[in-house]
């Protein structure tokens, strides 16, 4: 935990560029969530029961210093596409001040030796999060937010429509940096009362 606090101090002094990376699968079919309905009547939503294969495998990155998000899709999440994504991130951050630190989880393609070597060649420092620590990775909040805005109670008619909706959502939230940073601020301390609610539900 101390290491993370030191990193954030360095980010504030423009000595480090902190990039969180995580992958997610966004399905074409709806995610079930709360909604409004006429009292006493069911809240019906149309769905064509899209198969599980109808999903987009997104690579996502959150630039903590700038308060901006990036998403990219090239098929499956694997070693080859992780290497391509790191190259894209290097191009995006070419003129950014400070050394780049990437924080991500321990997915097999993140741990691959060729990925580690490529990151070293790109002058990226990699930090792997401990297992089961989503509160320390703010981009987890991005995917939750995406599902709330893009697929909650809504089944998209086609994969291109889902793709466009995801891209439009990212462009929109990048225009509101304050809200984005507020929503994705990492949690370093547990809220005991909030955790009680999670357990009780």
N, C-alpha and C positions, 0 to 999 in steps of 0.2 A: 504493500500500500504506500509506503514511504517513497518508493521509486516513482509511483504515479504522481504524487504531489510534487516531487522534484521536476518531473517532466513538464507539468503544467506551469510551474514557475519559469522554466526555460522557454516555454511557448510564449508566455506573456512578455518575455524579454526578446522575442523574435530569434532566439537561439536554436529553436527546434520547430519543426513543422509536424504536427501530430495528425496522422491519418488513420482512421479506423476503417477496417475492411471486413465485410461479411457477405455471405451469399444467402439468397433466399429463393424459394419457389413460390411464385404467385400464380394461383390457378384461375382458369377462366370462370369456373362456377363460383357461386356466391359463398362468402363467409357469413355464417349466421351471427346476428347481433341484435341488440335492442332496436326497436323502432316504434313509431306511433301507429295507433289503430283506433278505429271507432270502438267505443266501449261496448263490450259484449260480442264483438265480431273478430274473426281471425285476421291477422295481417298477412295476406297472401302475396307471394312474390313469384314471378315467372322464372323458370329454370328449365333448360333442356337436358339437365343432368349430364353436364360435360364430363367426359372421362378424365381420370387423373392425369393421363398423358397430356392433356390440354393445359399446359402450364408454361410459364417463362422462367428460366433459371437466370436470375439476375446476379451480377456482381455489383456490389455497392460500396462506395467509399464516402466517408464523412471527414471533411477537412475542418478540424476543430478550430484552427486559427481564423479561418475566413468565414466559418459558419455556412458552408456550402456542401451539397451532396452531389454525387455522381453515380449513375447506374450504367451498366453495360451488359449486353447479351450477345453470346456467340455459341449458344447451344448448351451442352452439359458443363457442370462445374468439375473441372479436372486439372491435371498438371499443365497440359498444353494451353488451356484457356487462362489459367492463372498466370502463366508466363506472359501471355499476350496482354492481360490486364495490367500487370506490373509495368510493361512497356508503355501502355497508354497513360498510366499514372505518371510515369517519368516525364512524358511529353507535356502533360498538363502542368506539372510542377517545375518545369525546367527553369523558369525565372523566379521561382519562389525563394524568399530568404530563409536561411536556417537549414540545418540538416534534417532530412526526412526520417521520421520514426513511424513505422507501421505497426499497429496493434491489431491482432486478429486471433482467432481461436486455433485449436490444434487439429484442424481438418487434415486428412492424409495428404492432400495436394499442397497444403501449406508447409508440411514437414518434409516434403520431398527434397532430396539433396540438390537437384538441379534448380529448384525454385529458390532455395537458400543461396545457392551460388549466383543466380541471376540477380537477386536482391542485393547481394554484396557488390556485384559489378555496377549496379545502378546507384550505389552508395546509399542504399536504404538500410536502416537499422530495423530489424524485426523483433517484436516482443510478442510472445505467445501468452494469451490469457490463461489463467488457471481454469480447469474444467468446472462447469456449472457456475459460471460467474457472469451471467448476462447483464447484471446491473452495471458492470464496469465497461460494457461495450455499448455506447449510445446508439450505434447503428441498428441494434436490435429494436430500439424504439422507432427507427425509420420504417422498418418492415411492418411493425404493428400499426403505425400511422397510415402506411400505404394501404393495408387491408381495410382499415376503417374508412378511408376515403374512396378507394377504388373498387373493392369487391364486397364490402359489407352489404348484405341483402340485395345484391345485384349480380346477375349472371350476364356476362358480355356475350354478344352475338357471335363474335369471331375472335381468333387470336390476334389479328392486326388491330382490332378495336381495343383489346386488352393492352397490347403493346403501347398504342397511342395514349391510352388513359394513364398508364404508368409514367410515361415520359412527360405528359402534361402536368401531372401531379408534382413531379420533381422540379420542373421549371417554375411552377407556381410557388412552391415553398421556398425556393431559392431567392425569390423576390421579397421574402419577408424574413430577413435574417434574425430579427429579435425573437420571433415566434419559433423559428427553427432551433435556435440555440436553447431557448427555454425548454422546448419539447425533448431535445436530445442531450441535455446536460447529464453527464454520467453521475451515478449515485455512489458516493464513497462511504456513506453511513446508512445503516439499516434504519428504517422507520418502523419501530416496534409495533406501533398501533396499526399501521398499514399491513404488516405481516400477520397480525392477529386476524384481520379481516380476510386475508387470503386463506388462512387455515380454516376459519370458521365457515367459509363458503365451500 
